[in-house]
Amino acid sequence: MKSEVSKKVVWHCNRPDFLRLQIESYFIMCEDLEELIVVNDGSSEFLRTEISEICQSHKNVRELLAPEN
């Protein structure tokens, strides 16, 4: 029998500190979570880079880079 894959998508609202906490909390609370997708729509190059580094530091986190507005 095939098991279902559990994925979640999150936004960060230009708050890397909140994103870090959110990622850690999701993997603690959701034992069956296989992948967390972070939409990176940082409002500045600095925020985009910082959010990208946070995503890369977790093995089950995938970054989805949103186009610039």
C-alpha positions in Angstrom: 0.0 0.0 0.0 1.3 3.5 -0.9 1.6 6.0 1.9 0.4 9.5 1.4 3.0 12.3 1.4 2.4 15.1 3.8 3.4 18.6 2.7 2.7 22.1 4.0 3.3 25.5 2.4 4.2 28.5 4.5 4.8 32.2 3.9 7.1 34.3 6.1 5.8 37.9 5.9 9.4 39.3 5.8 10.1 37.8 9.2 13.1 35.4 9.0 13.0 35.0 12.8 9.4 33.9 12.6 10.2 31.6 9.7 12.9 29.8 11.6 10.6 29.2 14.6 7.8 28.1 12.2 10.0 25.5 10.5 11.2 24.1 13.8 7.6 24.0 15.2 6.1 22.3 12.1 8.6 19.4 12.3 8.0 18.9 16.0 4.2 19.1 15.8 3.7 17.2 12.5 5.5 13.9 12.8 4.3 12.7 9.4 5.4 15.9 7.6 7.8 14.9 4.8 8.3 18.3 3.2 7.7 21.9 4.1 7.5 24.4 1.1 8.5 28.0 1.9 7.4 30.7 -0.5 10.2 33.2 -0.5 8.8 36.6 -1.5 11.2 38.7 0.5 10.8 42.4 -0.1 14.5 43.0 -0.4 17.6 41.2 -1.6 18.8 40.9 2.0 15.6 39.2 3.1 15.5 36.9 0.1 19.0 35.8 0.9 18.4 35.3 4.6 15.2 33.3 4.0 17.0 31.2 1.3 19.8 30.4 3.8 17.2 29.3 6.4 15.6 27.0 3.9 18.9 25.5 2.9 19.8 24.7 6.5 16.9 22.2 6.8 16.9 19.0 4.8 13.1 18.7 4.3 12.5 22.3 3.4 12.1 23.4 -0.2 12.2 27.0 -1.2 9.9 28.3 -3.8 11.1 31.7 -5.1 8.3 34.1 -5.9 8.8 36.5 -8.7 9.6 40.1 -7.7 6.6 42.4 -7.6 
